[in-house]
C-alpha cells in the first residue's frame, strides 16, 4: 500500500507537469522531502493526502490509500521505528511488563531474545545494544520513562541479571536527559493497563508506536499521536516522583544482594 502511494504521488505529479518544488508547496514541504515521499523513504500523512486530493481533484484517492495503508501490518515496522528513534529529540515510553530496550542490559536483553526464540540472538542483541548509542551522543534525546511497578516482578534472566538491570536503571535515572518514574501498584486501574506505547518527537512532530506480538504499529496521524500524549500524562499523574522512584528501585536492588 505504501509503495502504491509513493508510485501514485510521482505519477500524478508528472501527469500535472509539476516539479518537486511545486508539489512541495501543496504538501507544505521542500523538494527533497517530496523526493523521499516518492521513493517510499517517507510516508504521506492524512493532511498531505487531503491536500493532494483537493489540488488534483482525485476524489479522496490519496486519503483512502493512506487510511487503508495504516490499517495493515507493515513487515518493515522495526526499521521505520528505529529511524524515528535515531533522529528523535524526545522519547516518551510507558511499559508495564518489561524494561524498555534503550535501558536494557545485554544480559536482560539476551534473556528476552532467547525466551522469544529469536533465530539470531546475538545479531538481534547487537542491534538492540547499538540503538542505545543515541543516549551517549553529545546531544542525546530527552528520555522520559514510566514503568509500572509490575515490571520488577518479572524475574528476567534470574536474580543476578535483574540486580544488574536495576543498577543500570538507578544510574540512568541520574542522567540529566533521563526522567524515570514508577507507577506504583497502589495507583490501581489506569490507561497504562491497555499496553505499552511510545511517543517520539521528530522535528517538532510527534509520532506514536504501539507494540504488538510479532510486530507493532506506527501512528503518524497528528490527532491520534496527540491522544497518546494525553494518555501518557494521565498515567504520569499517578507515578511516583523521580527521587521516590529511584529509591524504590534501589531498595529492590538491595533486596536481591
N, C-alpha and C positions, 0 to 999 in steps of 0.2 A: 504493500500500500504506500509506504513512504517513497519507494523507488518510483512508483507511478506518479506520485505528486511531484517529485523532482523533475521527472520527464515532462509532465504536462506544463509545469511552470516554464520550462525552456521553450517547449513547443508553442505555447500561447504568446510568450514574449516575442518570439521570432515572427509568429503569424501577424502580430500587430506592428511589426517593424520597429520594435523598441530596443534600445541599448540597455545594458545592465544598469547604467546610471539612471535612465528614465524609469525602469521598473523599480529601482530602489526608492524613487520618490513616492511610488504607490505604496510600497511596503514599509516606508519610513526607515530605510537603512541605506548603507553605502553599497557601491557596486560590488566590492569584494564579498559582501555578505550575500548578495544575490547569487554570485558565482558559487558560494558554498551551499546555498539552498538548492541550486540546480544540480550540484554534484552529489547531493544527499548527505553532505557532511553536517549540515544544519537542517532543522526541521521547521516547516511552516507552522505558525500558531494560528489560533482561531481569528484573531483580529486581522492578521495579514491575509488569511484566506478570504475573509469577508471583504477586505479592501480590493482584492483581485476580482472577486465576483461582481463588485459594483462597477469598477472601471472597465472590465472586459465583458460585462453583461453575460456572465456564464451561468446564470440561473442557480447559483448556490453550489456549483460543481466543486469548487475547491473546499468549501466549508464541509460538504458531505464527505469528501475524501479524508480530510483531517479528522473529522469526527469518528469515522469508522477505523481509521488507522490507529487511533488512540485506544480503541477497544480491544485490539488484538495483542497477543503476546509477541514481543519483539525478541528474537533469539540473540540479538546483539545488545541486550539491555545493560549488561555489566560494563561493556566498553563505553557505552554512552554515559552511564552513571560516573564512571571513573574520569571521563573527560570533564564533566561538570565539577567533580570533586577537586581535580587538579588545578582548576582555574578559579576556585571559589574564594571569596573574601570572608564569608561567614558560613559555617556549617552548624546546623542545629539538629540534634539527634535524640530520639527517645527510644529506649529499649526496655523491655520487660522480662526478657529471658537471658540475654547474652550481653557480654561486654562488646561495645561497638568495635569494628575492625581497626579503626585508627588508634585504638588504645589497647589492643590485644598484645600479649607477649607471644613470642614464637611458640612456646610450649602450649599455651592455651589455644592458639590458632591451630596448631597441628592436631591437638586432640579433637577439635571440632571437625577438621577435614577428614581425619581417619574415621570418626564416627559417621560422617556423612558419605563414606565410601567414595571419596573423590579419587578418580582414576590416576591423578598425577598430584599426589600430596605435596611433594617437595616443590614442584613447579608452581602450584597454587599458593603454597606458603611463601615462596619468594616474591610472587606478585603482590600478595597481601602486605607483606612487610615493606615492599618498595613504596606502596601507597602512603605509608606513614612519613615518608620523606618530606611531604608538604608541611609537616609541623616543625621541621628543622630548618626551613628556609629563613632567609633574613627578613622576609615579610610574610610570616605564616598567617593562614586564615584564623579568625576567631573560631574557637570550637566550643559550643555550648552543649553540654551533655546532661540529659535527665535519665537517671537509672532507677527503675523500680527496685525496691529492696529485695524483691524475689530473685533478682539476678544473682545475688550472692548465695542463694540456697542451692544453686545448681553446681554440684561438685565436678567441674570440668577438669579432667586430667588427674584428679587426686588432690589431696591436701597441699602438697608442696607446690604444685603448679598453681593452685588457687592462691596460696600465700604470696607467691611472686607476682601474680596478676594484681592482687590488691595493693601490693607495694608499689607497683607501677602506677596504679590509679592515684595513690596518695601523692606520689611525686609529680605526676602530670597535673594534678589539681592545683599545684603551686605555681604553674607557669602563668605568666600574665595574660596569655591569649586563650587560656582554658578556664571555662566555668563549668564545674561538675557538681551536680546536686542530686540527692537521692530522694525519691518519692517513697515515704515510709508506708509499710503495710497498713498502718493506722489511718491513712488517708481514705481507705475504703474504695468504693467504686469511683472511677474516673475515666476520662476519654482514652487514656493510655491502654486500658484493658482491651481495646479493639485491635491492638497490634502495634509493632514498631514502625517508625517512619522517620524520614529525614527531610530537612528543608535546607536548600543550598542557594546562597545568593551569589549570582554571577553577573557582573556588570550591572548592578543595581536592579536585577530581575531575580525574583525568587522562583525556584522550581522545587517540586517535592518528589519524594521517592518512597514508595511503599513496597516493603519486602513481601515475598510470597514463596512457598515451596517450589524450588526449581526455576525461579525467575523473579521478576519484580516489575513494577510499573513506574515509569517516569511521568510526572504530572506537570505539563508545561503551561497549561492554561492559567492565566493570572488569577482569576477569581477562585478556582479550586485550590491553587497553591496557597493563596492567602487564607483560605479556610483552615488549612493545616497549621498555618502560623497562629491563628486564633486558638486552635485546639492545643497547640504546644504551650501557649501562655496559660491556658486554663489548667493544664497538668502541672505546670511550674508553680502555680499558685498554691498547690498542696505540698510542694517539695520543701525539704529542709534547707537551711542556709548553707552557704559554701563551707563555712567552718564546721557546722554541725555534721554535714555530710562527710567531710574529711575525718572528723573524729570517729564517726560510726564505722567507716571503712578501716581506719587504723585499729579500732577495737576488735573488729572481726579478724583482722590480720594477726594481731597479737594472740588471739584465742587459738590460732592454728599452729603456733610455735610449741 
